[in-house]
Amino acid sequence: MIRKIFVPIRGDGEGENVLRHALALAKRFNAHIEATHCRPRPQDLMPFGVPMPGFLKEQIAKQADEVADAEEQALRAEFDSLVDQFGIPMTDTPRGDVASIGWIEEVGKQVDVIRNRARMCDLIVVPKPNRDRNLGSNTLKSALFASGRPVMMCPRIETSPQVLGDHVAFAWNGSLEATRAVAMTATVVAAASEVTILAIDEKPGHPADATAFATYLAAHGVAAKIHRADSGGDVGGALLNEADAVGADLLIMGAYGDSHEKETIFGGNTQTIVDTAIRPVLMVH
């Protein structure tokens, strides 16, 4: 059961969008959102391996604290406004009977904060990386590879999602990553009104094909339909297109069957989705 949703926030302009997506899921599951602002340490901003006099270090540390204070105040004001807009109660601990939210300040690198805090949550919500601005890739990578939790990646949208997780499309190929995704997103799948299995370029006769997966879900009380399609050589693009074609509001998939570094450099199905998705994607590695 989803009871705690972890949302790391920093001053990159994505906080409101990510919180809106997290709120949509929190309301669906009466879950608690742990919104965590990661405040950088002054020492993390010092040039590595460059000798400098003590007065200069003090000046950099002072300026870093001033910038962090201003960022924290701006983000907290944005956070409070959004909480008031949605009428969601503020609390430090999950209530269970209604969606709630809390604000936490953590000092340190965001990737480290994610690694340490997210393991005690049921779901992590992060923004879609912006490769043009070189923002968000490390956040997504840390969430996927260091937390052991499912991660929802949220592309930027103009308005809050009205429904999230009502019609789930599951990218199924029988892989280890897809199998892990089944186990780690079972609550989301079971709560959906409609579940569609996307079978792209499926080879007949595989013992863990889409039909076998549908039978498995049926044994767990989930009625799923199968949607088969050819990729035309672009599996990642086909998954996004077919999820949109069937009307799904959330795509679930196993992520990075090949290494993150290999897919980032040479391309891959997951990297295509990370780069081009316009709908939320729930990923498990």
N, C-alpha and C positions, 0 to 999 in steps of 0.2 A: 504494500500500500504506500502511495506517495503521501508522506506527512511533512517532509522538509525539503525545500527547494533552495539551493545555494545560488546566489547571483553576485558575482564579483563586479564591482563598479569602479571606474576611474574616470578622469576628466577627458574622455575622448569623444564626447558627444553622443555616445551610444547607450548611456544609462537608461534614459526614459524608454527607448524602444525595447530594450531587453526586459525592463520591469513590466511593461505592458503585456508582453508575451508570458512572462512568469505569472502575472496576475490571472490571466485567462486559465492557466492550468491550476493555479491555486484554488480558484473558485470551483473548478470542476471536482477537485479532490478534497476540499476543505483543508488545504495544506498551509503550512507556514513558510513564508519566504524569509530567508536570511540574507538581506542585502548587505554586502560587505565592501566598504571602501578601503582600498589598499593604499596606505600612505607611504610614500617612499622614504627610506632612511637617507639622511644627508651623505653618509659614507658610500652609498650605492651610486651617488651622482658624481663622485670624485673620479677624475681621469685615472684609469688603471695604469700603474707602472710609470707615472710621470711625477718626479719629485717636485714639491712646491713648498714654499715657506708656510709657517704656521698661521700667519695672519690671513693668508689667502684661503687656507682651508676653513678658517673661522668665518670668513666672508661668504664663501660658497655655502657653508652649512646654514648660516643665517638666512641667506636668500632662498635656500631650499625650503626651510621651515615656513617662510613667508608665503611662498608659492603654494606649498601644501595646505597651509591654513586657508588661503583664498579658495583653492579648489574644493576643500572640504566644505566650506560654508556654502559655496555655490551648488554643489551636489546635494547637500542636505536640504537646501531650500527647494531645489527641484524635486527631491524625494518627498518632502512634506506636502508639496502642492499636489503631486500625483496621488499620494495616499488620501488626501482630503477629497480629491476629485472622484476617486473610486469608492470612498466610504469604507475602507477596509481597516479593521482595528489594528492598532500598534501594540505589540507585546513582545517580550523577550523569549517566550516559550510557546510552542504550538498549543493550540486549544483543542483541535480535533473536530469540533462541531461547526466550525466556520473558518473561512480563509483568514489568515492574519499575516502580519509582516513586522519585521524588526530591523533595526539599523545597527551595524557593528563597525567599529573602527579597528583596523589591523595595521600594524607597522611592518613594512618589509616589501620585498618584491612580490608582485602579483602572482607570479607562477608558483612561488613558495607558499603563499597564503592559500591558493587553490589546492595545492598538494596536501596541505595540512588540515584545512577546514572541510573540504568537500567530501572527504571520506566518511564524515558523519552526517551526510545528507543523502537523500534518495535520488536527487536529480540536480544537474548543474545546467544553468541557462547562460549562454554567452552570445555575443554578437557575431555575425558573420564577419570573417576577417576582411579587411580592406587592403588588398595587395598594393594598390596604387599609393596608399599612404603608409604602407608597411606597418599596419596596426592590426592587432588581434590574433595573428597566427600563433604566437607563443601561448596566448591564453587558451585557445582551442586545443593546442597540442598538449599543454599541461593538464587540462581538464580530461582529455581523452586517454592519455597514456599514464598519468600519475595518480588518478583518483580511484579507479576501479568502479566508476559510476557512469550511468548513461548521461549523455550531454545533448542538450537541445541547442542547435545553432539557429539564430534568428536574423534573417535578412531585414534590412530597414524597410519599414512600411509607413504609410502616411497616417493611418488610423489604427486604433487598437483592434486586434483580432476578436471578432464577435464569438467565434467558436474555435476551439482548439482541442483536437483529440476525439472529435465526434465521428469522423470518418478517417480511419487510419489506413494508409497504404504501406504494406510491408515488402521491402525489397528482399526477395528470397532467392538464394542460389545454392543453398545447401552447404555453405562454407562454415568454417569454425566461427568467424566473426558474426555471421548471420545467426548462428545457433546461440551464441552468447547474447545477441540482441533479443532473441526470443525470451530467454530466461530473465533478462534484466529489465524488460519492458512489459512483462506479463500484466501488470496492473493497468497500464495504459491501454493495452489491447483488449483486456477483459471489460473495461469501462466504455469502450467505443460502441456506438450504435451500429456502425458498419465497418467491416474489415475487408480489405481487398489485398490479395497476394499478387504482387507483380512478379511475373516469371518472364525474364528477358533472355532471349536466345537459349531457352531451356533445351537440353539434350534429352531425348526420350530414353526411358529405362533406368534413369538414375534412382537409386533406392531412397534418396532424400529429395525427391522432386517436389513440385508445388502441390501435387495431389496428396502425397504423403504428409506434407506440412499441413494441408487443410484437414486431413484426417486427425493429425495430432492435436490441432486446435479444437476440433470438434469434441475430442475426448475431454477437453478442459472447458467445455461449455461455450466455445466461441465458434459461431457460424461464419465462415469466411468464403468469399467467392474468389475465383482465380481469373486473372487478367494476363493473357500471354501476348507478347509482342516481340518483334525483331528489332535489334538495335541499329542496324545499318552501320555497325562498326563503332558506335558511340554509346556504350552502355550507360554511362553516367547521364548523358543527355536524354537517353530514352527513359530512364527511371523518372527523371523530372517531368518529362513530357507526358508520360503515361499516368503518373500520379495526378497531374493536373487534369488529364482527360477523364479520369474516373471520378473526379470531384473530391479528392481527398484533401483534408486541411492539414494533415501531418504525414510526413514520410518517415518511416523507421527503417534503419539499415545498419548492418555491420560495416565498420569503417577501417580503411587502410589495411587490406589484406596484404599488400606490399608495404614496405616501410614508408613512413611519412616523408623522409628525405628523398627516397626514390620517386615517389609520386609527385612531390613538389617540383623536382627538377625535370623529370621525364614525362609527367602527366600520369593520370590513372583515373579510375572510375570515381573514387572518393574525391579526389582533388577537383575533378570536373564539377561535382556537386557543390563542393565548398566554394568554388569560384563563381558559379552561375545560378545557384538556387535563389528563387524568389519566394519560396514558402519555407516555413520552419521544417527542420530536419532533425530527427532524434537519432543520435549515433551512438554505437557501442563498439569499443575495440576489444 
